Amino acid sequence: MHADTPEWPFVEALLELADALAPTEPGTRLHKLTGYVRALTAATATTAVIIQADGSQVWAASADEDLTSLTGSGTWDSGSPLRDCHRLGQRIPEVPLAHPYARACWPRYTKAARDNGFTAIAAVPVRHRAGVHGALCLLAERPGQLGDTTAHAADALARAAATGLTHHQTLAEQQCLTGQLQNALDHRTVIEQAKGILAERHHIPVPDAFEVLRLTARTRHWRIHDLAQAVVADARGPTRVEQNSKPPH
């Protein structure tokens, strides 16, 4: 596909939103999602949220700063299409805000949206496979503005953002685990080095050297790793306390 084709901005948006390696916070990715949907679809405005497993909001974003009232806790707690879309994990097709359903299910949200000049909403889940991260709401100034073409485009962009969120989180968890494993390995390496030094210094077996290290650490109220570091760092050992700690026989 050539960069000059009409579809290219949409493709670029999909690629950016799905990029798991970009150093992008979830809130920033969510804000980009709302901006792209407003720019590339027939929606007049957009809002979006990411939800925790307990149902509380983590991040909220809007392509228009003056629409933050539509993602606030007041409209969320009293009912909103964002909350329903996330809970159901399904698209909500265009709903006129004058319809009794909107007024009954989302009273505060509907009033706030109508006060901002909107007449209809639609929503799509921010979903990656079976996991639903949040929801994206599209707002319109006239009926029929949020048809299938707009909804399908918004859904594709929301899925791309969810893919990026999922993979970015997975990479972060893997990096954290790798760091923990490396830290554990470093600790173990220092302890093994200290055991070797003590075994050579006192002409005792390595298992007995570990007992010397353990008993000395307990006597001094040190962590065994800290004592091992001191042994390795000082060829003479941490003073000579270990001489008074004999391994059990």
C-alpha positions, 0 to 999 in steps of 0.5 A: 500500500502506497503512503499516499492512498486514503487508507494509509493514515488508518494503517499508520494509526493501527500500527502505532496503537498496536506497538508493544515496544513503544515506551508508552504509558497506558493513559497515553495510548488511550489518549492516542486512541481517542484522537485517532478515532475522532480524526479517522471516523465520523464521530464528533468526539470520543472518550475512553476508559481502562478498567481494573479487574474490580471494575474501577477506572484506572485511566480515562481519556478524551480527544476533547479536554472539556469532555472529562465530565463524561468519564468522571466517577459521577457519571460512571457510578450512576451508569454510562455506556462505557461501563456497560460496554466494558461489562458486556464486552460487546459493541453498543450500537448507536443510541439516541440520547433522547431515547428513554433507554438512555435516560433510564440507564445512563441518567447523569451521563445522558444529561452531561452529553446532551448539555455538551450538544450531543444527540447520540452515542455508540461504544466498542470494547477495548478488547484483546481476544478474551480480555476486555481492558476497557471501552471506547465511546463515540459521540455524535451531534446528529442521528445516524452519524455513528453507523456500521462503517464508523463502528467497525473502524473504531472497533479495529482501532480499539482492538489495536490499542488493546493488543498494544496494551496487552503485549506491553504489559506482558513484556513489562512482567517478563522484564520484572521477572527477569530482573528478579531472577537475575537478582536471585542469581547474583545473591547466590553467586556472592554467597557461593564465593563467600563460602569458598573464601571461608572454606579456604581460610579455615581449611573446612569443607564448603558445607561447614563454611556455609554454617559459619556464614549462617551462624555469623549472620544470625549473631550479627543480625545481618542478612546472610547476603550482606555478610557474604558481600562483606566477606568477598569485599574484604580478603580478611573477612568482616573482622574475624567474627566467623572464628567464634562461630564453629560449624555444628558437628 
